[in-house]
């Protein structure tokens, strides 16, 4: 579902992917279609994660050249840190 949203709807392309074991894909990074920014999301989080999973694998991350500018843009659209 995540790939469909980011690839087909938003036009992102695969930047890289990785996994806990060789040959498995547990996380994916998708790059914006018209720049260098990217985001990473996890695919291996259980519906009810344990404490370890919550602290490590339950996240989404942004890769940007200027984090302060990204934060300001998010805050301008209502995000609260």
C-alpha positions as CSV (number, residue, x, y, z in Angstrom):
1,X,0.0,0.0,0.0
2,X,2.8,2.4,0.8
3,X,4.6,1.8,-2.5
4,X,1.4,2.5,-4.4
5,X,0.8,5.8,-2.6
6,X,4.3,7.1,-2.9
7,X,5.1,5.7,-6.4
8,X,1.8,5.8,-8.3
9,X,0.1,8.8,-6.6
10,X,2.9,11.1,-5.6
11,X,5.5,10.1,-8.3
12,X,8.3,9.1,-5.9
13,X,10.9,6.6,-7.1
14,X,12.9,4.0,-5.1
15,X,16.0,5.5,-3.6
16,X,17.1,2.3,-1.7
17,X,15.8,-0.5,0.4
18,X,17.2,-2.8,3.0
19,X,16.4,-5.6,5.5
20,X,17.4,-7.3,8.7
21,X,18.3,-10.4,6.7
22,X,19.9,-10.8,3.2
23,X,17.2,-10.9,0.6
24,X,14.5,-9.4,2.8
25,X,13.0,-5.9,2.5
26,X,12.1,-4.4,5.9
27,X,12.5,-0.7,5.1
28,X,12.2,1.4,1.9
29,X,13.4,4.9,1.0
30,X,11.5,6.8,-1.7
31,X,12.9,9.9,-3.3
32,X,10.8,12.9,-4.4
33,X,10.3,13.1,-8.2
34,X,11.8,16.5,-8.6
35,X,14.6,16.8,-6.0
36,X,16.9,15.1,-3.6
37,X,14.7,14.8,-0.6
38,X,13.6,11.3,0.4
39,X,11.7,9.5,3.1
40,X,12.1,6.1,4.7
41,X,9.4,3.9,6.1
42,X,9.3,0.5,7.8
43,X,7.5,-2.5,6.4
44,X,8.1,-5.0,9.2
45,X,6.2,-3.4,12.2
46,X,3.7,-5.7,13.7
47,X,0.1,-4.5,14.4
48,X,0.9,-4.6,18.1
49,X,4.6,-3.9,18.4
50,X,6.7,-4.8,21.4
51,X,8.7,-2.2,23.2
52,X,11.9,-2.9,21.2
53,X,10.1,-2.5,17.9
54,X,8.4,0.6,19.1
55,X,11.8,2.2,19.9
56,X,13.6,1.1,16.8
57,X,11.4,0.1,13.8
58,X,8.3,2.1,14.3
59,X,9.2,5.4,12.6
60,X,9.3,7.3,9.4
61,X,12.3,9.5,8.6
62,X,13.0,12.4,6.2
63,X,16.3,12.9,4.3
64,X,16.6,16.6,3.4
65,X,19.5,18.9,2.7
66,X,18.3,21.5,5.2
67,X,16.4,20.2,8.2
68,X,15.6,23.6,9.6
69,X,13.9,24.6,6.4
70,X,12.0,21.3,6.3
71,X,10.9,21.8,9.9
72,X,9.7,25.4,9.1
73,X,7.7,24.2,6.2
74,X,6.1,21.4,8.2
75,X,5.3,23.8,11.0
76,X,3.8,26.3,8.5
77,X,1.4,23.5,7.5
78,X,0.3,22.8,11.1
79,X,2.9,20.2,12.3
80,X,3.8,20.5,16.0
81,X,7.1,19.1,17.2
